[in-house]
Amino acid sequence: MLSAIVLAALIQSAPASEDIFILSEPAPLHGTVLTPVDARAAAIIVPGSGPTNRDGVAPVVGLRAAPYRMLAEALAERGVATLRIDKRGIGASAAAMPDQSNLRFEHYVSDVRDWAAELAARTGRDCVWIIGHSEGGLVALEAAAGNDAVCGLVLISTPGRRPGVALREQLEAGLPAGDLRDAAMQMVESLENGQTAAAPPALNALFHESVQPYLISYLARDPARLIADYDQPTLIVHGETDLQVVEADANGLSAAQPGAARVDIPGMNHVMKVAPADRAGNIAVYADPDAPLAEGLADAVAAFILEN
């Protein structure tokens, strides 16, 4: 049994967790700040695509790995405070997006800019870092552009090619050759051209009419141009067993911005966990909240932030 003195010391050294919100229309946005006693820097963790909440959980699609919560906890142990957020329309921020058809990529960018200003004010810092995961890395790149409240970027599993390239690759991998795949490719082409289209029923989950305006705004992004235009400290993190954002993406980012640092994490998949390279074993980790973060990830991110 722990003595009262030891217990008090543990409590005093534990990071403080606080749920916060910022005002937004039509409803507030919510997040959680995790602050270690010896915080030397602060960062926002920006979620990737889909219905992913502040912890990195999306039960509706079988994602239970909670990588954002685990990364926040690991960074707190290394002296970095974090803010992890529920995106507009997700989790406690659900009421901030009453009509999905009105959502655009620009909304996420504006929201992260507001969160950066809030976190800087709360922590009394001139600037904070943005850690963007997957699609959240593209949000981070735009939110940081010309923004004095942002010290720099950590881009984890972030696309380095236009989104349509990766989307086509995923459709080719997931759909057998034939009419359905051809229809999916035609949908992507229409959306890239800024035009909505009627999706076949079998593709409705991906190309529902309510999400097409958002997809049009997302597919218009050019990661290479965004990172080439950004000249503040940037770390590119690539997972060597990532099946969704592949080495070609990390290479594209590195080529576009030679000044960016880069680290490749052995055995890390798309949800930042230790995972095998085979597809079945890799995807199984998405549903495992107990799977550990990939070794070296938190060390690399914390070291970069604290040294720049």
C-alpha positions in Angstrom: 0.0 0.0 0.0 1.4 3.4 -0.9 2.2 5.8 1.9 0.5 9.2 2.0 3.7 10.9 1.1 4.4 8.7 -2.0 0.7 9.1 -3.1 0.9 12.9 -2.7 4.1 13.0 -4.7 2.5 11.0 -7.5 -0.5 13.2 -7.6 1.6 16.3 -7.7 3.7 15.0 -10.6 0.7 13.7 -12.7 -0.2 15.9 -15.7 -3.3 18.0 -15.2 -6.2 17.2 -17.6 -8.8 19.9 -18.4 -11.7 19.9 -20.8 -12.0 23.2 -22.5 -14.1 24.9 -25.3 -13.9 27.8 -27.6 -16.8 29.7 -29.0 -17.9 29.0 -32.6 -20.9 29.1 -34.8 -23.4 27.5 -34.5 -22.0 25.9 -31.3 -18.8 25.7 -29.3 -15.8 23.4 -30.1 -14.4 21.2 -27.4 -11.1 19.7 -26.5 -8.8 18.4 -23.7 -5.6 20.1 -22.5 -3.1 17.8 -20.8 -0.4 19.7 -19.0 2.6 18.2 -17.2 4.0 20.0 -14.2 7.3 20.8 -16.1 5.7 21.8 -19.4 8.3 23.4 -21.7 6.2 23.6 -24.9 2.6 23.1 -26.0 1.1 21.5 -29.1 -2.3 20.8 -30.7 -3.0 17.3 -32.0 -5.1 17.6 -35.1 -7.1 14.5 -36.0 -7.2 12.8 -39.4 -10.2 12.2 -41.6 -13.5 10.6 -40.8 -15.5 10.5 -37.5 -12.4 10.5 -35.4 -12.6 12.1 -31.9 -10.0 13.8 -29.8 -8.6 10.5 -28.5 -8.3 9.0 -32.0 -11.4 6.8 -31.6 -14.2 6.3 -34.1 -16.3 3.2 -33.1 -18.6 3.5 -36.0 -15.7 2.5 -38.3 -14.0 0.2 -35.8 -11.3 2.5 -34.8 -10.5 2.1 -31.1 -6.7 2.5 -31.0 -6.8 5.9 -29.2 -3.5 7.0 -30.6 -4.0 10.7 -29.9 -4.7 10.2 -26.2 -1.7 7.9 -25.9 0.5 10.3 -27.8 -0.6 13.1 -25.5 0.2 11.1 -22.5 3.6 10.1 -23.8 4.4 13.7 -24.7 3.4 14.9 -21.2 5.9 12.5 -19.8 8.5 14.3 -21.9 7.5 17.9 -20.9 5.1 18.8 -23.8 1.6 19.9 -23.0 -1.0 19.0 -25.6 -4.5 20.0 -26.7 -6.4 17.3 -28.5 -9.6 18.3 -30.1 -13.0 17.0 -31.3 -13.4 18.3 -34.9 -16.4 20.2 -35.9 -19.3 17.7 -36.1 -17.6 15.0 -34.0 -17.8 14.1 -30.3 -18.6 17.0 -28.0 -18.3 19.3 -31.0 -21.1 17.5 -32.9 -23.5 20.5 -32.6 -21.0 22.7 -34.4 -21.9 21.1 -37.7 -25.7 20.7 -38.0 -25.6 20.2 -41.8 -22.8 18.1 -43.2 -23.4 19.4 -46.7 -22.1 22.9 -45.6 -18.8 21.6 -44.3 -15.6 22.6 -46.1 -11.9 22.0 -45.6 -11.6 25.6 -44.8 -13.7 25.2 -41.6 -11.2 22.8 -40.1 -8.3 25.2 -41.0 -10.1 28.2 -39.4 -10.9 26.1 -36.3 -7.3 25.0 -35.8 -6.1 28.6 -36.1 -8.6 29.6 -33.4 -7.4 26.7 -31.2 -3.8 27.7 -31.7 -4.5 31.2 -30.5 -6.5 29.8 -27.5 -3.7 27.4 -26.5 -1.0 30.1 -26.8 -3.1 32.4 -24.5 -3.8 29.7 -22.0 -0.2 28.6 -21.7 1.2 32.1 -21.8 3.4 31.2 -24.8 4.2 33.3 -27.9 3.5 30.3 -30.1 2.5 26.6 -30.0 3.1 23.6 -32.2 0.7 21.8 -34.4 0.9 18.0 -34.7 -1.2 17.0 -37.7 -2.1 13.4 -38.4 -3.0 12.1 -41.8 -5.5 14.6 -43.3 -5.0 16.7 -40.2 -1.4 17.3 -41.5 -2.9 19.2 -44.4 -5.1 21.1 -42.1 -2.0 21.9 -40.0 -0.1 23.2 -43.0 -2.8 25.6 -43.9 -3.5 26.7 -40.4 0.2 27.5 -39.8 0.7 29.5 -42.9 1.5 33.1 -42.0 0.4 32.4 -38.4 2.7 33.8 -35.7 0.8 31.8 -33.0 2.4 28.6 -34.5 6.0 27.7 -33.7 6.2 24.9 -36.3 4.8 21.6 -37.4 5.0 17.9 -36.9 3.3 16.0 -39.8 2.6 12.4 -39.0 1.5 10.1 -41.8 0.5 13.1 -43.9 -0.2 12.9 -47.6 2.5 14.3 -49.8 0.7 13.9 -53.1 -2.6 15.4 -54.1 -5.4 13.6 -52.3 -6.9 12.2 -55.4 -3.8 10.2 -56.1 -4.0 8.3 -52.8 -7.8 8.0 -53.1 -7.4 6.3 -56.5 -4.8 3.9 -55.1 -7.1 3.0 -52.2 -10.0 2.4 -54.5 -7.8 0.2 -56.8 -6.7 -1.8 -53.8 -10.3 -2.2 -52.4 -12.4 -2.7 -55.4 -12.1 -5.4 -58.1 -11.6 -4.3 -61.7 -14.9 -3.7 -63.3 -17.8 -1.3 -63.6 -17.9 -0.4 -59.9 -14.2 0.6 -59.8 -14.6 2.5 -63.1 -17.6 4.4 -61.6 -15.5 5.2 -58.5 -12.7 6.6 -60.6 -15.2 8.7 -62.5 -16.5 10.1 -59.2 -13.0 11.1 -58.1 -12.4 12.9 -61.5 -15.7 14.8 -61.2 -15.0 15.9 -57.7 -11.5 17.0 -58.6 -13.0 19.1 -61.3 -15.3 20.7 -58.7 -18.5 19.0 -59.9 -20.8 16.8 -57.8 -22.2 13.6 -59.4 -24.7 10.9 -58.6 -22.9 8.0 -57.0 -24.0 4.4 -57.5 -25.7 2.9 -54.4 -22.7 0.7 -53.7 -20.5 3.8 -53.4 -22.9 5.9 -51.4 -21.1 5.5 -48.1 -18.0 7.1 -49.6 -19.5 9.5 -52.1 -22.8 10.5 -50.4 -24.2 13.7 -51.9 -23.9 15.4 -48.4 -20.1 14.9 -48.3 -19.3 15.7 -51.9 -18.9 19.5 -51.3 -16.3 18.7 -48.6 -14.5 16.2 -50.8 -14.3 18.9 -53.6 -12.7 21.3 -51.1 -10.3 18.6 -49.8 -9.3 17.2 -53.2 -8.3 20.7 -54.3 -5.4 20.7 -51.8 -1.8 20.4 -53.0 0.5 19.1 -50.1 3.7 19.8 -52.0 2.8 23.4 -52.6 1.7 23.9 -49.0 4.9 22.5 -47.4 7.1 24.3 -50.0 5.6 27.6 -48.9 6.2 26.9 -45.2 9.6 27.9 -43.8 9.2 27.3 -40.1 10.6 24.1 -38.3 8.8 21.0 -39.7 9.2 17.4 -38.9 7.9 14.7 -41.3 7.1 11.4 -39.6 6.6 8.3 -41.7 5.5 4.9 -40.4 7.2 2.1 -42.3 4.1 -0.2 -42.0 1.6 2.5 -42.9 -0.8 1.1 -45.5 -2.7 4.3 -46.1 -0.1 7.0 -46.4 2.9 5.4 -48.0 6.6 6.2 -48.4 5.9 8.0 -51.7 3.9 10.6 -49.6 6.7 11.2 -47.2 9.2 11.4 -50.1 6.9 14.0 -51.8 6.9 16.2 -48.7 10.6 15.9 -48.2 11.3 16.7 -51.8 9.0 19.8 -51.7 10.6 21.1 -48.5 14.3 20.0 -48.2 14.6 22.0 -45.0 12.2 19.8 -43.2 13.5 17.1 -40.8 12.3 13.6 -41.2 12.1 10.4 -39.2 10.9 7.0 -40.4 9.5 4.8 -37.5 10.1 1.1 -38.0 6.9 -1.0 -37.5 4.6 2.0 -37.2 1.2 1.8 -39.0 -1.3 4.6 -39.8 -2.6 4.8 -36.3 0.8 5.2 -34.8 0.9 1.7 -33.3 3.3 -1.2 -33.6 1.9 -3.3 -36.4 2.9 -6.0 -38.9 3.2 -5.2 -42.6 0.6 -7.7 -43.7 -2.8 -6.1 -44.3 -4.9 -8.3 -42.0 -2.6 -7.9 -39.0 -2.1 -4.2 -39.6 -5.7 -3.4 -39.8 -6.5 -5.5 -36.7 -4.4 -3.0 -34.7 -6.9 -0.2 -35.5 -9.4 -1.8 -33.2 -6.9 -2.5 -30.3 -6.8 0.2 -27.6 -4.1 -1.7 -25.8 -1.6 -1.9 -28.7 1.4 0.3 -27.8 2.5 3.4 -29.6 5.3 2.7 -32.0 8.7 2.8 -30.2 10.5 6.1 -30.9 7.5 8.1 -32.0 7.0 10.2 -28.8 10.8 10.6 -28.3 11.2 11.9 -31.9 8.3 14.3 -31.7 9.2 15.6 -28.2 12.9 16.0 -29.1 12.1 18.0 -32.2 9.6 20.3 -30.4 11.9 21.0 -27.5 15.0 21.5 -29.5 13.5 24.0 -32.0 
